[in-house]
Amino acid sequence: MLYLTYNINWLPDGMGAQYQRIIGIIGIANYYNYIYVHNPIIKMAHLDTDDYLVNIENYFQIMNNYSNVNSIVYDNIYEENSPAVDTLINYDSKNKDKKILIKICFPYSICDANPIIYEKVMPRLRSLIIDKNLPFYNNDKTIKIAIHVRRGDVKLNVNGDRYTSINDIIKIIKFLRNKYTNCTFYIFTQIDETNKNEFDIFNNDNTVKIKANEDQLLTMKHLINADILVMCKSSFSYIAGCYNKNIVYYESFWHNPLSNWINIQNLYNNIEDNLVNKDNLQEMNNIEKFDSTMNNNSKNYILFYIVICYKI
């Protein structure tokens, strides 16, 4: 019998990267009829204290619903960096009468080639989450649209393949506002001295709420429970998209999407000119009221936004 687990000793990445690997390995075990055993994460990047790992484990509830890796005595233990399906089949076929543990670092060569692996296991994983502490959504009766905007280290490389510009965020909001009525946008992001004015363009728009530098687990909960989720190019977004059972919009990057996700770039880049509607005048009035003390970069954003209002 083949047992699969996550190799926790490889890379101490953040919550998104490590849990995407765990979910992928669970998915592979489920899809190919192997057994997943849980290896609790002992080190995670971007945490002020390792005690926070307990909060994360308690939220996803994987550790309490799958056997612990140390609860079984194995005949052999192997490590695989990024195995192919044939590798696992080979281990299984040669060890039918033995208990073999495979510690996997990266499941992506299997999962990215066949994202249905995620889809098959997500109903069970979603059912494990019971915490519904969502303070930002309390008393909000509108359609809640969560937009994850990756900043931090990503903003240092504005030409990189993980960066989404503020101009694209504006186009996304414009597109979704035309598609869905009575909605509120929640932008979850990071703000520091290097981009402290980046989101000022939304200051006078009471339908856009900036949630910057929030607790990462609280952010994850809101992304998962949004009526509509707009992912960014990150594993943090990816696992939120997997857990979100509503409408998910996806920005193309190196992890392939689930079948029900909608590629938002294909939509907002092909909006017809006739989408201009009566709300544009009010949007223009709001723009003109923006604080005149904004820096030059913010003013450039305003000009771009005016173009969008009339051209998209």
C-alpha positions as CSV (number, residue, x, y, z in Angstrom):
1,M,0.0,0.0,0.0
2,L,1.2,3.5,-0.9
3,Y,1.0,6.3,1.6
4,L,1.6,9.9,0.4
5,T,2.6,12.9,2.6
6,Y,4.1,16.4,2.3
7,N,7.9,16.7,2.8
8,I,7.9,19.5,5.4
9,N,11.6,19.7,5.5
10,W,12.0,21.2,1.9
11,L,11.0,24.8,1.8
12,P,9.6,27.0,4.6
13,D,7.3,29.0,2.2
14,G,4.2,30.9,3.1
15,M,0.7,29.5,3.9
16,G,-0.4,29.6,0.3
17,A,2.5,27.7,-1.2
18,Q,2.6,25.0,1.5
19,Y,-1.1,24.4,1.6
20,Q,-1.4,24.2,-2.1
21,R,1.2,21.4,-2.0
22,I,-0.7,19.6,0.8
23,I,-4.0,19.9,-1.0
24,G,-2.4,18.7,-4.2
25,I,-0.9,15.6,-2.4
26,I,-4.3,14.9,-0.8
27,G,-5.9,15.2,-4.3
28,I,-3.4,12.8,-5.8
29,A,-3.9,10.2,-3.1
30,N,-7.7,10.5,-3.5
31,Y,-7.6,10.4,-7.3
32,Y,-5.3,7.4,-7.6
33,N,-6.6,5.4,-4.6
34,Y,-3.5,5.9,-2.4
35,I,-3.6,7.0,1.3
36,Y,-2.8,10.5,2.4
37,V,-1.2,10.9,5.9
38,H,-0.7,14.3,7.4
39,N,2.7,15.7,8.2
40,P,2.0,18.9,10.2
41,I,4.0,22.0,9.0
42,I,6.6,23.0,11.5
43,K,7.9,26.1,9.8
44,M,6.2,28.8,7.6
45,A,7.4,32.0,6.2
46,H,5.7,35.4,6.8
47,L,4.6,34.5,10.4
48,D,5.4,36.6,13.4
49,T,5.3,33.5,15.6
50,D,5.3,29.8,14.9
51,D,2.4,29.5,17.3
52,Y,0.2,30.9,14.5
53,L,0.6,27.5,12.7
54,V,-1.8,26.1,15.2
55,N,-4.5,28.6,14.1
56,I,-3.9,27.7,10.5
57,E,-4.1,23.9,11.1
58,N,-7.3,24.4,13.2
59,Y,-8.9,26.4,10.4
60,F,-8.3,23.9,7.6
61,Q,-8.9,20.9,9.9
62,I,-6.8,18.6,7.8
63,M,-4.8,17.3,10.8
64,N,-7.9,16.3,12.6
65,N,-9.4,14.4,9.7
66,Y,-6.5,12.5,8.3
67,S,-4.1,10.1,10.0
68,N,-0.8,11.5,11.3
69,V,2.2,10.4,9.3
70,N,3.8,9.0,12.4
71,S,0.8,6.8,13.4
72,I,1.9,4.1,10.9
73,V,5.0,1.9,10.7
74,Y,6.3,1.8,7.1
75,D,8.5,-0.8,5.5
76,N,10.2,1.8,3.4
77,I,10.3,5.6,3.2
78,Y,11.2,7.5,0.0
79,E,11.5,11.2,-0.9
80,E,10.4,12.5,-4.3
81,N,11.0,16.1,-5.3
82,S,8.4,16.3,-8.1
83,P,7.2,12.8,-9.0
84,A,5.3,11.9,-12.1
85,V,2.3,9.6,-12.0
86,D,4.4,6.7,-13.5
87,T,6.8,7.1,-10.6
88,L,4.0,6.5,-8.0
89,I,2.5,3.6,-10.0
90,N,6.0,2.0,-10.1
91,Y,6.4,2.3,-6.4
92,D,2.9,0.8,-5.9
93,S,3.3,-2.1,-8.3
94,K,6.6,-3.2,-6.8
95,N,5.5,-3.0,-3.2
96,K,2.0,-4.5,-3.1
97,D,2.5,-6.3,0.2
98,K,4.4,-3.5,1.9
99,K,3.6,-0.1,3.5
100,I,5.6,2.5,1.5
101,L,5.6,6.1,2.4
102,I,6.4,8.7,-0.3
103,K,7.4,12.2,1.0
104,I,6.6,14.6,-1.8
105,C,7.9,18.1,-2.1
106,F,6.0,19.4,-5.2
107,P,2.8,17.8,-6.6
108,Y,2.5,20.2,-9.4
109,S,3.8,18.1,-12.3
110,I,0.8,15.8,-11.7
111,C,-1.9,18.4,-10.5
112,D,-1.2,21.1,-13.0
113,A,-1.4,18.6,-15.8
114,N,-4.8,17.5,-14.5
115,P,-6.5,20.1,-12.3
116,I,-9.5,17.8,-11.9
117,I,-7.4,16.2,-9.1
118,Y,-8.1,19.3,-7.0
119,E,-11.7,19.4,-8.0
120,K,-12.4,15.8,-6.9
121,V,-11.1,16.3,-3.4
122,M,-12.3,19.8,-2.7
123,P,-15.9,19.0,-1.6
124,R,-14.5,17.0,1.3
125,L,-11.9,19.6,2.2
126,R,-14.5,22.4,2.1
127,S,-16.7,20.4,4.4
128,L,-14.0,20.4,7.1
129,I,-13.9,24.2,7.5
130,I,-16.4,25.3,10.2
131,D,-15.1,28.8,11.2
132,K,-17.3,31.5,9.7
133,N,-15.7,34.5,11.4
134,L,-16.1,37.2,8.7
135,P,-16.2,40.6,10.3
136,F,-15.7,42.6,7.0
137,Y,-18.8,41.0,5.5
138,N,-21.0,41.5,8.6
139,N,-24.3,43.3,7.7
140,D,-23.2,43.7,4.1
141,K,-26.3,42.6,2.0
142,T,-24.6,43.4,-1.3
143,I,-22.8,41.0,-3.6
144,K,-19.4,40.8,-1.9
145,I,-16.5,40.7,-4.5
146,A,-13.1,40.0,-3.0
147,I,-10.1,41.0,-5.1
148,H,-6.7,39.7,-4.1
149,V,-3.9,42.0,-5.2
150,R,-0.5,40.6,-4.6
151,R,2.1,43.2,-3.5
152,G,4.9,42.8,-1.0
153,D,7.9,41.3,-2.9
154,V,5.9,41.3,-6.2
155,K,5.6,45.0,-6.4
156,L,9.4,45.2,-6.6
157,N,9.2,43.7,-10.1
158,V,6.4,45.5,-11.9
159,N,7.4,43.8,-15.2
160,G,7.3,40.3,-13.6
161,D,4.8,37.6,-14.5
162,R,3.1,37.8,-11.1
163,Y,2.4,41.5,-11.1
164,T,-1.1,42.9,-11.7
165,S,-1.1,46.7,-12.2
166,I,-3.5,49.1,-10.6
167,N,-4.7,49.9,-14.1
168,D,-5.7,46.3,-14.6
169,I,-7.4,46.3,-11.2
170,I,-9.5,49.3,-12.3
171,K,-10.4,47.5,-15.5
172,I,-11.5,44.4,-13.5
173,I,-13.7,46.6,-11.2
174,K,-15.2,48.4,-14.2
175,F,-16.0,45.1,-15.9
176,L,-17.5,43.5,-12.8
177,R,-19.5,46.6,-12.0
178,N,-21.1,46.4,-15.4
179,K,-21.8,42.7,-14.9
180,Y,-23.1,42.6,-11.4
181,T,-25.4,45.1,-9.8
182,N,-25.5,46.1,-6.1
183,C,-22.0,44.9,-5.3
184,T,-19.2,45.9,-2.9
185,F,-15.5,45.4,-3.8
186,Y,-13.1,44.3,-1.0
187,I,-9.5,44.6,-2.1
188,F,-7.1,42.5,0.0
189,T,-3.5,43.7,-0.5
190,Q,-0.3,44.9,1.2
191,I,0.6,48.6,1.5
192,D,3.9,50.0,2.7
193,E,6.1,53.1,2.1
194,T,6.8,52.0,-1.5
195,N,3.1,51.9,-2.6
196,K,1.3,53.9,0.1
197,N,-0.7,56.0,-2.4
198,E,-1.4,53.3,-4.9
199,F,-5.0,52.7,-3.9
200,D,-5.9,56.3,-3.2
201,I,-7.8,56.4,-6.5
202,F,-10.6,54.5,-4.7
203,N,-10.9,56.9,-1.7
204,N,-14.1,58.5,-2.9
205,D,-15.7,55.3,-4.0
206,N,-17.8,53.9,-1.2
207,T,-18.3,50.6,-3.0
208,V,-14.6,49.8,-2.9
209,K,-13.1,48.9,0.5
210,I,-9.3,48.5,0.8
211,K,-8.3,45.8,3.3
212,A,-4.5,46.2,3.6
213,N,-2.1,44.4,5.8
214,E,-4.7,42.3,7.4
215,D,-4.1,39.1,9.3
216,Q,-3.4,36.5,6.6
217,L,-5.8,33.8,8.0
218,L,-8.6,36.4,8.3
219,T,-7.8,37.4,4.7
220,M,-8.0,33.8,3.6
221,K,-11.4,33.3,5.2
222,H,-12.8,36.3,3.4
223,L,-11.4,35.2,0.0
224,I,-12.9,31.8,0.5
225,N,-16.3,33.1,1.5
226,A,-16.7,35.9,-1.1
227,D,-19.7,35.7,-3.4
228,I,-17.2,36.4,-6.2
229,L,-13.5,36.0,-5.9
230,V,-10.9,37.6,-8.2
231,M,-7.7,35.7,-7.8
232,C,-4.2,37.0,-8.3
233,K,-1.2,35.1,-9.5
234,S,-0.3,33.4,-6.2
235,S,-0.7,30.1,-4.4
236,F,-2.5,32.0,-1.6
237,S,-5.2,33.0,-4.1
238,Y,-5.1,29.5,-5.7
239,I,-6.1,27.7,-2.5
240,A,-8.7,30.4,-1.8
241,G,-10.1,29.7,-5.3
242,C,-10.1,25.9,-4.6
243,Y,-12.1,26.4,-1.4
244,N,-14.4,29.1,-2.7
245,K,-17.6,27.4,-3.9
246,N,-19.1,30.4,-5.6
247,I,-17.9,32.4,-8.7
248,V,-14.1,32.5,-9.2
249,Y,-12.2,34.7,-11.7
250,Y,-8.7,33.6,-12.5
251,E,-5.6,35.5,-13.8
252,S,-3.4,33.2,-15.9
253,F,-0.2,32.1,-14.4
254,W,1.8,28.9,-14.2
255,H,-0.8,26.9,-12.2
256,N,-3.6,25.8,-14.4
257,P,-7.2,26.7,-13.4
258,L,-10.0,24.5,-12.3
259,S,-12.6,23.9,-14.9
260,N,-15.2,26.2,-13.4
261,W,-12.9,29.2,-13.0
262,I,-13.4,32.1,-15.4
263,N,-10.3,33.8,-17.1
264,I,-11.0,37.4,-16.3
265,Q,-8.2,38.7,-18.6
266,N,-10.1,37.3,-21.6
267,L,-13.1,39.2,-20.5
268,Y,-11.9,42.7,-19.5
269,N,-9.6,42.8,-22.5
270,N,-12.5,42.2,-24.9
271,I,-15.2,44.5,-23.5
272,E,-17.3,46.1,-26.2
273,D,-17.3,49.9,-26.6
274,N,-21.1,49.9,-26.1
275,L,-20.7,49.0,-22.4
276,V,-20.6,52.7,-21.5
277,N,-23.7,53.3,-19.5
278,K,-25.5,56.0,-17.4
279,D,-23.3,55.3,-14.4
280,N,-20.3,56.8,-16.2
281,L,-21.3,60.3,-15.5
282,Q,-21.5,59.7,-11.8
283,E,-18.1,57.9,-11.9
284,M,-16.7,61.0,-13.7
285,N,-18.1,63.2,-11.0
286,N,-16.5,61.0,-8.3
287,I,-13.1,61.2,-10.0
288,E,-13.2,65.0,-10.2
289,K,-13.8,65.1,-6.5
290,F,-10.6,63.2,-5.7
291,D,-8.2,64.9,-3.3
292,S,-6.1,67.4,-5.2
293,T,-3.1,66.7,-2.9
294,M,-2.6,63.2,-4.5
295,N,0.9,62.7,-5.8
296,N,1.7,62.7,-9.5
297,N,1.5,59.0,-9.8
298,S,-2.0,59.0,-8.4
299,K,-3.0,61.7,-10.8
300,N,-1.8,59.6,-13.7
301,Y,-4.0,56.8,-12.4
302,I,-7.0,59.1,-12.4
303,L,-6.4,60.1,-16.0
304,F,-6.2,56.4,-16.9
305,Y,-9.4,55.7,-15.1
306,I,-11.2,58.5,-17.0
307,V,-10.2,56.8,-20.2
308,I,-11.5,53.5,-18.9
309,C,-14.9,54.9,-18.0
310,Y,-15.4,56.0,-21.6
311,K,-13.6,53.3,-23.6
312,I,-14.5,50.1,-21.9
